[in-house]
């Protein structure tokens, strides 16, 4: 396994899937953070562990992992994996979290802050 992927998996294990800033507020008042939701869904067998996708996918080779999100789109769980390619472009890869199937790749359009916070 590449050093960057191994380091990222270690960080995922230590800190959860994300920084914890993503959360779901339930009707009963419970708050569930993204990494808690991912663990629950993996335990229930609803999604694959992120490690299975990261270890086996050719789309990730030679790229630096930046961020991973678990999103629900039209009732389907999607891993959105942000990477930086060898040319320095930020790309987003999407995978079906239930099957691990690669869905699509596109260039991530990030807003860049200008000096002094101007527009």
C-alpha positions in Angstrom: 0.0 0.0 0.0 1.3 3.5 -0.8 2.6 5.6 2.1 0.0 8.3 1.6 -2.9 5.9 1.7 -1.6 4.1 4.8 -1.2 7.4 6.6 -4.7 8.5 5.6 -6.2 5.2 6.8 -4.4 5.7 10.1 -5.8 9.2 10.4 -9.3 7.8 9.6 -9.0 5.2 12.3 -7.8 7.8 14.9 -10.1 10.6 14.1 -13.0 9.1 12.3 -14.1 9.5 8.7 -14.1 13.3 8.8 -13.2 16.1 11.2 -16.6 15.7 12.8 -17.9 18.9 11.3 -20.5 17.1 9.3 -23.4 15.9 11.3 -27.0 14.6 11.0 -29.6 16.0 13.3 -32.3 13.3 13.9 -35.9 13.9 14.6 -35.5 12.6 18.2 -32.9 15.3 19.0 -29.8 13.0 18.6 -26.8 14.3 16.7 -24.8 11.9 14.7 -21.4 12.9 13.2 -20.3 11.7 9.8 -17.8 9.2 11.2 -20.3 7.8 13.7 -22.9 7.3 10.8 -20.2 5.6 8.7 -19.3 3.2 11.5 -23.0 2.4 12.1 -23.7 1.8 8.4 -20.6 -0.5 8.1 -21.6 -2.5 11.2 -25.1 -2.9 9.7 -23.7 -4.1 6.4 -25.2 -1.2 4.5 -21.9 0.2 3.2 -18.4 -1.1 2.6 -15.6 0.1 4.9 -13.7 3.0 3.2 -10.5 1.0 3.4 -11.8 -1.6 0.9 -12.2 1.2 -1.7 -8.9 2.9 -0.9 -6.9 -0.3 -1.1 -8.2 -1.6 -4.4 -9.0 1.2 -6.7 -6.7 2.2 -9.6 -8.3 5.6 -9.8 -6.5 6.5 -6.6 -3.0 5.5 -7.5 -0.4 8.3 -7.8 -2.8 10.8 -6.1 -2.7 12.5 -2.7 -5.8 12.0 -0.6 -7.2 15.3 0.7 -10.7 14.6 2.1 -13.4 12.0 2.3 -17.1 12.5 2.8 -20.0 10.1 3.1 -23.1 11.6 1.4 -26.6 10.3 0.8 -27.9 11.0 -2.8 -31.4 9.9 -3.7 -31.3 7.2 -1.0 -27.9 5.9 -2.0 -24.8 6.3 0.1 -21.8 7.8 -1.8 -18.2 8.1 -0.8 -16.9 11.4 -2.2 -13.1 11.2 -2.2 -11.1 14.4 -2.9 -7.6 13.9 -4.3 -4.8 15.9 -5.8 -3.4 14.5 -9.0 0.3 14.7 -10.2 -0.4 18.0 -12.0 -1.7 19.6 -8.8 -5.4 19.6 -9.8 -8.0 18.7 -7.2 -10.3 15.9 -8.4 -13.4 14.4 -6.7 -14.0 10.7 -7.1 -17.4 9.2 -6.3 -18.0 5.6 -5.3 -21.2 3.7 -4.4 -20.5 3.0 -0.7 -22.7 -0.1 -0.7 -20.9 -1.9 -3.6 -17.6 0.0 -4.0 -18.4 0.6 -7.7 -16.7 3.7 -9.2 -19.3 6.2 -10.3 -17.5 9.2 -11.7 -14.6 11.6 -11.5 -14.7 15.4 -12.0 -12.5 18.4 -11.3 -13.3 20.0 -8.0 -13.9 23.7 -8.3 -12.7 25.2 -5.0 -13.2 28.7 -4.1 -9.9 30.4 -3.6 -9.5 33.2 -1.0 -7.9 36.3 -2.4 -5.3 38.3 -0.4 -7.1 40.5 2.1 -10.4 38.6 1.8 -11.6 40.7 -1.2 -13.6 39.4 -4.1 
